[in-house]
């Protein structure tokens, strides 16, 4: 478990270094990230962008975005729900109910 200092490019590089050090053939890297406000439903765009950079640049295979109080989703419209996004070979999950 790591407490990331921010969502900057340097942080993505640090995550990549850790993944490159530990990942072995056949491993799937899952990043579980607490995001969004504790009592809101929407995930801020900068959090979504960070998750995409972790997949595209750092080698993360699965993003599990969660909040301890609410089920989160990508869109700020519509009711809260679990969502699965396929981004190339990676899976993007956003739910506290998984």
Secondary structure, DSSP 8 states (H G I E B T S, - for coil): ----S-SSHHHHHHHHHHHHHH--TT---EEEEE-S-TT-SB--HHHHHHHHHIIIII---EEEEE-SSS--BS-SSSS---EEEEETTEEEEE-S--
